[in-house]
């Protein structure tokens, strides 16, 4: 399991990217019915703030990789 930090404020423990997306989704209090919809809507909202900021939402792995490459998410440590 790894500890992840989102936006330097929220911490999440997860073993897989899919689990991490699910935990982020639950913490967001988003009304989305499922994680796939959450990822798509998160990506669309991000584009409203920065048109050049592309966050793929086709898989949890791509979504997490893009959050990390943009500096929105980081690994804090390995447990």
N, C-alpha and C positions, 0 to 999 in steps of 0.2 A: 504494500500500500504506500501511496505517496501523499504528501500534504501539498495542496495547491493553494495559492493565494490569488484571489480575483480582485483587481483594482486596488490592491494594497489594503483592503478592508475585510474581505470575507475569506474564511479558510474552509477548505473541504478536504476530506480524506476520501480517496477512491483508488480502486485497484485497476479499473479500466476506464477508457475514455467515455464509454456509454454510461457507466455509473457516475462519472464526474458530471456529464451533461445533465443527467437526471437530478443529481443533488443541486446543481446550479439552478435548474428549472424550478425545483421545489422551493428553494430559498428566495427566488425572485417574486414569488406570489403571483406569477403570471396566470391569467385565466386560460391559457392554452391547454387543450385536452391532452396533448402528448408531447414528447421531447422533440420529435421531428418538426412539429408546428412551432414550438418554442425556438428552435434553432433558426428556422426560416424567418420568423418575425424579428428575432434579435438581429439577424443579418440585415434585414430591411431597415430597421431602426438605425443601425450603425451607418448605413449609407446616407441617411438623412442628415447626419452630423458631419460626415466626411465622405464625399462622393468617391474619393480614391480608395477608401477603406473597404476592401472586399473580404468578407468572411464567408467561406464556403459552408454550406449547410446540408450537403448531400450525405455525409456520414459523420458520426461523432468524432472520428479520428481527424478528419479534415477540419471540422469546426474547432476542436481543441488546438490543433496545430496552428490555425490562423490566429486564434486568441493569443497564443503564446508568441507567435512571430510579431504581433502588433504590440506586445508588451502589456496586454490586458490581463494576462494570466501567467503565473510562474510557479515552478516547483520549489517548495521551501525546503524539503528534506525527504529522505527515504527512510521508511520505517519497516 
